[in-house]
Amino acid sequence: MKNGNLSRGLFARVVRGERLAGDDRSEVRLTWWISFGLLAVLGTLWALATPIYGAPDEPSHVLRAASVARGEVIGDERQSDPPECHQPDVDCDYWKGHYHYVRVPAGLVTPGREVPLRDPRFHTPCYAFRPDVPANCLRPLPDEGGLRTAPTNVGVDPPAFYAFAGIPSLVVPSFPGLTIYLTRILGVLASSALLASALVSLRSVRPGWVAASGFGLALTPMALFVIGSVNPNGLEIAAGIAAWASTALLAREAEARIDSRLVTRAGLAMIVLVLMRGLSVLWLAIIVATGIALCSRAGLRRLVESRAVRRWSLAVAIATIAALAWSVWFRPLDHLGRHGPDPGSVSTVTIVKDSLGTSWSQYREMIGNFGWLDTPTPTLTYLLWTIGLGLLVLLCIAIGSRRTAALVAALVVLTIAIPVAIDTSQARDIGIGWQGRWTLPFAAGVPILAALSIAWSGRRALFERSRLPGVFAVMFVVAQFLAFFQHLRRNTVGAGGSLTFWAGADWSPPVPSWLLLVGALAVLVALAAWIWRPDARAPLPSASVTPP
């Protein structure tokens, strides 16, 4: 009975927003677990609302995960043409070196549907790129045993994510549908752990809701969609958010103190980030450079002298070297398929202009574009998200320090410039086709650093009685729910189908659509209240508190 009263007391203190003492591990852990639970449930709802192979490249990622989990780290790059190449209108020379063949449970393989710029080896489901076609056109995956050889277009990508994600295929290999949903949920849990640590850390800065606003705007509907699918980009996004939050706080507080738990979380997030995809090393380098720029000289000296920092720096360096060695040896970035039209013989300047012209569509995709990037989120979601993000950036420029304002401005410029530079350098080989979701692990730093800059400013007392927390919370719930609603609608009856799709759906998710909608709304309201909950009015120390 005593323990129960203590737990209820801790919960009440946490919900009221009272300051957590640095040595009160029970309170810190409770805060982390509440954050983790809300994020895990929300991510699972997205996973359940997405049909089998209903996310970009998910079939290839599932097959790669199943093969790596079985010890096949590198697939077989066949020199002879497979039978699929003899079908009409399939040019296998066009895709030379793009596919690797792996051994996977037979039930996971679907023949796919040929669409422009694709061939049957891409496993494209029948509803991909056709937003008005619901997911019921895809036949159920066969519950058959045994292994078979199948192609995947990510056969040489960094294996860390796939070794982890392939575990469910070992547990239930004869139930492919269950395997895919369990794989998604496993990724959701890992991502939620990283995100929960980021949120708890940001809420420790006062005003807590100001700092946490950066987290809320970094967690776009697109981020949740990718996190709820089988794709290393999802865990990369979560690790990027966690790395930005922990690195910025560690750099800011280094002159006063080195929190070992914050160092641990920063190190873990960086290791996960750098091992996910070929470009993750670049994102890590920018995050570290930004952290150094935030540090004072005294802070840098304390970081260098800290044993915990040195130990984790060594671990991150080893992971980075491993990631670079894999990229140099197996060259995953050389095995990219064409993802855009051939620019032809135009000049480089024209290619730069054309690539720059896609920046707006990339920004919209960072907020939400579902299915196989064929179903944009409702316009109101874009509008609300842009207003919230713009408000944070403007406040950062208006009341933040010159250093942080300059860093935020630089990050905005780099968010546009880096995709243009990469697109331009690769355009003649694979076309112009950078996807906004690829930028999210890096772009998340803009709202996070802008919000922290406001919270760190000398004028943060202006926000103690502000109505902005409620405004941000309502905007978050409305924007997120509209995105989830449209995503589920697209899958069940098509993007232009009935608004009451749950009453007569063509495709039905594992959980009834109406229950998914009710659950999503309830969790979004709870999460928004948790992110933007008010702070205690008592005087507070400046030191950050981090979860274990």
C-alpha positions, 0 to 999 in steps of 0.5 A, spaced: 500 500 500 505 504 501 509 503 495 502 504 491 501 511 494 508 513 493 507 511 485 501 515 485 504 521 488 510 521 483 505 520 478 501 526 480 508 530 481 510 529 474 503 530 471 503 537 475 510 539 472 514 539 478 521 540 477 525 533 478 531 532 483 537 530 480 538 524 485 530 522 484 531 516 479 524 514 481 521 520 478 526 520 472 524 513 470 517 514 471 517 521 466 521 517 461 516 511 461 510 515 461 513 518 455 516 512 452 509 509 453 505 514 449 510 514 443 510 507 443 502 506 442 502 512 437 507 509 433 504 502 433 497 505 431 501 508 425 504 501 424 497 497 424 494 503 419 499 501 414 498 495 410 503 490 408 508 493 404 505 499 404 511 504 405 516 506 400 521 500 399 518 496 405 518 489 401 526 490 400 527 492 407 523 486 409 527 481 405 534 484 407 532 484 414 530 476 414 536 474 410 541 478 415 538 475 421 540 468 418 547 470 417 547 472 409 550 479 410 551 480 403 547 478 398 549 474 391 550 479 385 548 475 379 551 476 373 546 472 368 539 475 367 534 472 371 527 470 368 524 477 370 529 480 365 525 477 359 519 480 360 516 485 355 519 492 357 524 490 362 531 493 361 535 489 366 541 493 364 538 499 366 538 496 373 545 492 373 548 492 380 542 494 383 539 488 386 542 482 390 539 476 391 538 473 398 535 467 401 528 468 405 522 465 408 518 464 402 512 467 404 515 474 405 516 474 397 510 477 393 511 478 385 509 485 385 506 489 379 510 493 374 510 500 374 514 506 370 521 505 372 520 499 376 521 492 374 518 485 377 524 485 382 522 491 386 516 487 389 512 493 388 505 492 391 499 493 386 496 499 390 503 503 390 503 510 386 496 509 385 493 513 391 485 511 389 487 504 389 485 501 396 490 496 399 485 490 398 488 489 391 494 485 394 493 478 395 494 475 402 502 473 403 502 465 403 503 462 409 508 457 407 514 454 410 521 454 407 526 459 404 527 461 397 531 466 393 529 473 392 532 480 389 532 486 394 535 493 392 538 494 399 543 488 399 549 492 400 546 497 405 549 497 412 547 491 416 546 493 423 538 495 422 537 489 418 540 484 424 535 487 429 529 488 425 530 481 422 529 477 429 521 476 428 522 473 421 526 467 425 520 467 431 514 466 426 517 465 419 511 461 417 506 467 418 509 473 414 503 478 415 505 477 423 512 477 421 512 484 418 507 487 423 512 484 429 518 487 425 514 494 425 513 494 432 520 492 434 522 498 430 517 502 434 519 500 440 527 502 439 525 509 436 520 510 442 526 509 447 530 514 443 525 519 442 522 518 450 530 520 452 530 526 448 523 529 450 525 528 458 531 531 457 528 537 453 523 538 458 528 539 463 530 546 460 525 551 463 520 553 461 520 546 459 514 546 454 518 551 450 524 547 449 519 541 448 516 545 442 522 543 438 521 536 439 513 536 438 515 540 431 521 535 429 516 529 430 512 530 424 507 525 421 512 523 416 517 521 421 511 517 425 509 514 418 516 512 417 518 509 424 511 505 423 514 501 417 520 497 416 525 502 414 532 504 417 530 511 415 525 511 421 530 509 426 535 514 423 530 519 424 529 517 432 536 517 433 537 524 429 532 527 434 535 524 440 542 526 438 540 533 437 537 534 443 542 531 447 548 534 444 545 541 444 544 540 452 550 537 453 554 543 449 550 548 453 551 545 460 558 543 459 561 549 462 557 548 469 557 541 469 557 534 465 551 530 466 554 523 465 547 520 463 546 525 458 553 523 455 550 516 455 544 518 451 548 522 446 553 517 445 547 511 444 543 516 439 550 517 435 552 510 435 545 508 432 544 514 428 551 513 424 550 505 423 543 506 420 544 508 413 550 510 408 549 518 409 548 518 416 555 519 417 554 526 414 548 528 419 552 526 425 558 530 423 553 536 422 550 535 429 557 534 432 560 540 429 553 544 431 555 542 438 562 544 438 559 551 436 554 551 442 560 550 447 564 555 450 571 554 451 571 552 458 565 548 456 570 544 451 575 544 456 571 540 461 568 536 455 575 534 453 577 532 460 571 528 462 572 521 462 565 519 460 565 523 454 572 520 452 569 513 453 563 515 449 567 519 444 571 513 443 565 508 442 562 513 437 568 513 433 569 506 433 562 506 430 563 511 425 569 508 422 565 501 422 560 505 418 565 509 413 569 502 412 562 499 410 561 504 405 568 504 402 568 497 401 561 495 399 559 502 396 552 502 398 551 509 395 553 506 388 548 501 388 542 506 388 536 505 383 534 511 378 529 515 382 528 521 378 528 523 370 534 523 366 536 531 366 539 530 359 545 534 356 543 540 360 548 544 364 550 543 371 547 550 373 540 548 370 541 541 374 542 546 380 536 550 378 531 544 377 534 540 384 532 547 388 525 547 385 524 541 388 525 544 395 518 545 396 516 538 395 521 536 399 519 540 405 512 538 404 514 530 404 518 532 411 511 533 414 507 528 410 506 524 404 504 517 405 503 510 401 509 510 396 510 517 397 503 518 393 498 521 398 500 528 401 497 529 408 491 534 408 493 542 406 491 544 413 496 539 416 502 543 412 499 550 414 499 548 421 506 545 421 509 551 417 506 556 422 508 552 428 515 552 425 515 559 423 513 561 430 519 558 433 524 560 428 522 567 428 522 567 436 529 564 436 531 570 431 528 575 435 530 573 443 535 568 442 542 569 442 546 571 436 550 565 436 544 560 436 540 564 431 546 564 427 546 556 427 539 555 426 539 560 420 545 556 418 541 549 419 535 552 415 540 553 409 544 547 409 537 543 410 536 546 403 543 546 400 545 539 402 540 535 398 541 540 392 548 538 392 547 531 393 542 531 387 546 535 383 552 530 383 548 524 382 543 527 377 546 524 371 547 517 373 540 516 377 536 523 376 533 528 380 529 525 386 531 527 393 526 525 398 524 529 404 524 524 409 532 522 408 533 529 410 529 529 417 534 526 421 538 532 420 532 537 419 530 535 426 535 540 429 532 546 426 526 546 431 529 543 436 535 548 436 530 554 435 526 552 441 532 551 446 534 558 444 528 561 446 528 557 452 535 559 454 534 566 452 534 572 458 527 573 456 524 566 457 520 569 463 515 572 458 512 565 457 511 563 464 503 565 463 503 564 456 497 561 452 502 558 447 502 552 450 495 550 449 496 553 441 501 549 440 498 543 443 491 544 439 495 545 432 499 538 434 493 534 435 489 537 429 495 536 424 497 529 426 490 527 426 488 529 420 495 526 417 493 519 420 486 520 418 488 521 411 493 515 411 488 510 413 483 513 408 487 512 403 489 505 405 482 503 406 478 506 400 483 510 396 485 517 397 479 520 394 474 515 398 468 516 403 470 520 409 466 515 413 471 510 410 470 505 417 463 504 415 464 500 408 472 499 407 475 495 402 481 494 406 481 492 413 487 493 418 488 488 423 484 493 428 478 496 426 479 503 423 474 506 427 478 504 433 485 506 430 482 513 429 479 513 436 486 511 439 490 515 435 486 521 437 486 519 444 494 518 444 495 525 440 491 529 446 495 525 451 501 526 448 500 533 446 498 535 454 504 531 456 509 535 451 506 542 453 504 541 460 505 547 464 511 548 469 512 548 476 512 556 479 517 554 484 524 557 483 528 552 479 536 550 478 538 551 471 541 544 471 538 539 466 536 532 468 536 526 464 533 519 464 537 513 466 
